[in-house]
Amino acid sequence: MRYYSVPERLGVAGLGAAAAAFAYPSIVRVTGFGLPCPLRTLTGVPCPLCGMTTAATSLAAGRPDAALAANPFLYGLAVLVLAGAGLVAVRGLGLTGPPRPWPAAGRRPFSWVVAGLAAASWLYQLHRSDFF
């Protein structure tokens, strides 16, 4: 059984999300069913990922300015997805060996960076929605 690293898994999941960004507008147009933000629907407060679907579908439609306005953090995620997908391709071609476990000392700072980016995204969404 082949072991996939976390970046590879995220890269493949991100490619799936990118494919969904192309298909989602058509599905909504045909069915009339869209996916609302659960937090915003229940509380009126936007979540850190609010605007991510709009940003992804805007980018897929070739409107990078609309994507940037909806959620600028999409561009960082896109870079990470491309890097993860590239890693899958490189490993698939046999150009690099199997992944090595990431030590706990490296995971902790990365977790803080991710938490900081999520907080920054949430502040952006709150500001964009006129909560402060």
N, C-alpha and C positions, 0 to 999 in steps of 0.2 A: 504494500500500500504506500502510495506517495504522500509525503507530509507537505502541507502547504503552510507557509509562514503567515503571520497576521497581515503584513503588507500585501501579500499575494491575495489573500482572501478578501481584503478590503478593495483591492484593485478590481477583482472579478465582480464583487458586489456593486462597485461603482460603475462598471461597464453596464451591468444590468440596469442600474438606475438611469444611466445615460440613455439606454435604449427606451426605457419607460418615458423619459422626457420627450422623446420624439413621438411616441404613441399616445401619451396622455391627452393632449388636446383633441385628437380625433375621437378618442373614447368618450370624453366629456361632451363633445359636440353631438355624437350619435346617441348616447344614453341620457345626457343631461345630469349625470351623477358625477360630482366632484368630491374630493377628499378635503374636508375642512380640518383646520387645526383643532385638536381636541381641547387643549388648554384655553385657546381663545374662544372656542364655542361655549365652554362651561363657565369661564371667568371673565372673558373680555380682555384678558391680558395676553399679549403675544408671547410665544415661546421663542427660545433662541434660534430655532430653525424656521420660524415664520418667514415666508417669502422665498424659501428654498425651492419649492415646486415652481413658483412663478419665475424665479431666476433660472432654473434649469430649463424650463420650457421656452423661455425667452432666448436663452443662449442657443438652444437647439433650433429655434426658428431664425437664427441669424441676427438677433437684436441684442448685441452685447451691452449697449447702454441701458436697456430696460432690465437686463439681468443684474447689472451693477447696482442699479437703484433698488431692486427688490431685495437682494442680499449679496453684498460684495464678498462674503466668505465662500461663495460658490467657486470663485476662481482658485482659491487655495485648495479646496476639495478636488477640483478638476486636475490640478497639478499632481496631487497625491494619487488620484485614481490612475492617471497616465503613468506615473512612476511604478505603481503596483502592477499595472497591466504589463508594462515593459519588463518588469522583473519576472512575471509569469512566462512571458515570451522567451526571455533569455534562458530561464531554467528549462523551458520546454525544448529548446534547441540544444540543450546539454552544454551550454557555454559556461555554466557555473554549477557548483555543487549544491548539495542540500542545505537548507537553512540551519543556522546554529541558534540555539535558544538564546533569548535576550535576557541578560542578567537583570535581577531585580533593581540593581543600582541604576540601570539605564531606563527601566520602565517608570520609576517614580518621577524623574524630571519630565519625562514625556507626558505623563498623566497631568502634571501641573500645567504644562503648555496647553494641552487639550482643554483643560478646565478654564484656563485664562482666555482662550479663544472663544469658548462657549459663552463665557461671561461677557466678553466684548461684543459678541454677536447679539446677545440678549439686550445689552445696553443700546446697541444700534437699533434694534427692533422697537424697543420702548421709546427711544427718541423719535424714530420715524413715525410711530403711532401716536405721538403727542402725549405720552404719559408723563413726560417731564421736559 
